[in-house]
Amino acid sequence: MKPFQIWIDADACPKSIKEVIFKISGRIECPVTLVANSEMFIPKTPLVKLVKVKKDMDAADHYIVEHVSSSDIVITADIPLAALIVEKGALAIDVRGEIYTTDNVQERLSMRDFMKSLRDSGMEVGGPANFDAKDKEKFTNALNKIIDKKMREL
């Protein structure tokens, strides 16, 4: 078993991103844990497992933070979760390929909170653009780069 694993905040993760991760997992024999509050498809391999948590708000986030190690990679679009992961010393990457760092995650949290306050005040603000093939490609390239670096460090 490799000294790191990949965690997926799975409820909101696009299927195409999960498929990329499953393929990479098989190629490098890296364990993957999906954490979700609903059942979902996972490939039949001992490398991939699904942890189903209660439907409580942030239950998946709490589970991941509790179990992640500093050598792990977490896939999430949830900025507060990404901030906690970075704080623990692990790597967090967005489904669009952005790698969260101590330098950018606080900025992302501030922007998220600002946009929420605008929405709460009744202002209509646009959401993120639709997920597309370029996002998948950017994610795949970023994850491969991270994994290549981790594999060289072994």
C-alpha positions as CSV (number, residue, x, y, z in Angstrom):
1,M,0.0,0.0,0.0
2,K,1.2,3.5,-0.9
3,P,1.9,6.0,1.9
4,F,-0.9,8.2,0.8
5,Q,-4.5,7.9,-0.2
6,I,-7.0,9.9,-2.1
7,W,-10.2,11.1,-0.3
8,I,-13.2,12.3,-2.3
9,D,-15.9,14.6,-0.9
10,A,-18.2,12.5,-3.1
11,D,-21.7,13.9,-2.9
12,A,-21.0,16.9,-5.1
13,C,-18.1,15.4,-7.1
14,P,-18.8,15.1,-10.8
15,K,-18.9,11.5,-12.1
16,S,-16.3,12.2,-14.7
17,I,-13.8,13.3,-12.0
18,K,-14.5,10.1,-10.0
19,E,-13.8,8.1,-13.1
20,V,-10.4,9.9,-13.6
21,I,-9.5,9.1,-9.9
22,F,-10.6,5.5,-10.2
23,K,-8.4,5.1,-13.3
24,I,-5.4,6.7,-11.6
25,S,-5.9,4.6,-8.5
26,G,-5.8,1.4,-10.5
27,R,-2.7,2.6,-12.4
28,I,-0.6,3.5,-9.2
29,E,-2.4,1.1,-6.8
30,C,-3.4,4.0,-4.5
31,P,-6.4,3.6,-2.1
32,V,-9.4,5.9,-2.7
33,T,-12.1,6.6,-0.1
34,L,-15.3,8.3,-1.2
35,V,-17.2,9.8,1.7
36,A,-20.9,10.6,1.0
37,N,-24.3,10.6,2.6
38,S,-25.9,8.6,-0.2
39,E,-25.2,5.3,-2.0
40,M,-23.2,5.6,-5.2
41,F,-21.4,3.4,-7.7
42,I,-17.8,2.4,-7.0
43,P,-15.7,0.0,-9.0
44,K,-15.3,-3.5,-7.7
45,T,-11.7,-3.3,-6.5
46,P,-10.1,-3.4,-3.0
47,L,-8.5,-0.1,-3.7
48,V,-11.8,1.9,-3.7
49,K,-14.2,2.1,-0.8
50,L,-17.3,4.1,0.0
51,V,-18.0,5.4,3.5
52,K,-21.6,6.4,3.9
53,V,-22.2,9.0,6.6
54,K,-25.4,10.4,8.1
55,K,-27.2,13.1,6.2
56,D,-26.3,15.7,8.8
57,M,-24.9,19.0,7.6
58,D,-21.1,18.6,7.0
59,A,-21.0,15.0,8.2
60,A,-18.8,14.0,5.2
61,D,-16.5,16.9,5.9
62,H,-16.1,16.0,9.5
63,Y,-15.4,12.4,8.7
64,I,-12.7,13.3,6.1
65,V,-11.0,15.8,8.5
66,E,-11.0,13.3,11.3
67,H,-9.4,10.5,9.1
68,V,-7.1,12.3,6.7
69,S,-3.4,12.3,7.2
70,S,-0.9,15.0,6.1
71,S,0.3,12.8,3.2
72,D,-3.1,12.4,1.7
73,I,-4.9,14.2,-1.2
74,V,-8.5,15.4,-0.8
75,I,-10.8,16.2,-3.7
76,T,-13.4,18.7,-2.8
77,A,-15.2,21.8,-4.1
78,D,-16.1,22.7,-0.5
79,I,-13.9,25.6,0.4
80,P,-14.4,25.4,4.2
81,L,-13.4,21.7,4.0
82,A,-10.4,22.6,1.9
83,A,-9.3,25.1,4.5
84,L,-9.4,22.5,7.2
85,I,-7.5,20.0,5.0
86,V,-4.8,22.5,4.3
87,E,-4.6,23.4,8.0
88,K,-3.9,19.7,8.7
89,G,-1.0,19.7,6.2
90,A,-2.7,17.5,3.5
91,L,-3.3,18.5,-0.1
92,A,-6.7,19.7,-1.2
93,I,-7.7,20.1,-4.9
94,D,-10.9,21.4,-6.4
95,V,-12.7,19.4,-9.1
96,R,-11.7,22.1,-11.6
97,G,-8.0,21.5,-10.8
98,E,-7.3,24.4,-8.4
99,I,-4.8,23.3,-5.7
100,Y,-5.7,24.9,-2.4
101,T,-2.8,26.3,-0.4
102,T,-2.3,28.3,2.7
103,D,-1.8,31.3,0.5
104,N,-5.1,31.0,-1.5
105,V,-7.6,29.2,0.7
106,Q,-8.3,32.1,3.1
107,E,-8.8,34.3,0.1
108,R,-11.3,31.8,-1.3
109,L,-13.1,31.6,2.0
110,S,-13.4,35.4,2.2
111,M,-14.8,35.5,-1.4
112,R,-17.2,32.7,-0.6
113,D,-18.5,34.5,2.5
114,F,-18.8,37.8,0.6
115,M,-20.8,36.2,-2.2
116,K,-23.1,34.5,0.4
117,S,-23.7,37.8,2.1
118,L,-24.7,39.3,-1.3
119,R,-27.1,36.4,-1.9
120,D,-28.5,36.6,1.6
121,S,-29.2,40.3,1.1
122,G,-31.3,39.4,-2.0
123,M,-28.8,40.3,-4.6
124,E,-28.7,37.9,-7.6
125,V,-25.2,36.8,-8.3
126,G,-24.2,34.1,-10.7
127,G,-22.8,30.8,-9.6
128,P,-19.9,28.9,-11.1
129,A,-19.8,28.1,-14.8
130,N,-21.0,24.7,-15.9
131,F,-18.5,22.0,-15.4
132,D,-17.0,21.0,-18.8
133,A,-14.3,19.0,-20.6
134,K,-11.7,21.7,-20.1
135,D,-12.3,21.6,-16.3
136,K,-11.9,17.8,-16.3
137,E,-8.7,18.1,-18.3
138,K,-7.3,20.8,-15.9
139,F,-8.2,18.6,-12.9
140,T,-6.6,15.5,-14.5
141,N,-3.4,17.4,-15.2
142,A,-3.2,18.9,-11.7
143,L,-3.8,15.6,-10.0
144,N,-1.3,13.8,-12.2
145,K,1.3,16.4,-11.4
146,I,0.6,16.1,-7.7
147,I,0.8,12.3,-7.8
148,D,4.0,12.3,-9.9
149,K,5.6,14.5,-7.3
150,K,4.5,12.2,-4.5
151,M,5.7,9.1,-6.3
152,R,9.1,10.6,-6.8
153,E,9.3,11.4,-3.1
154,L,8.8,7.7,-2.2
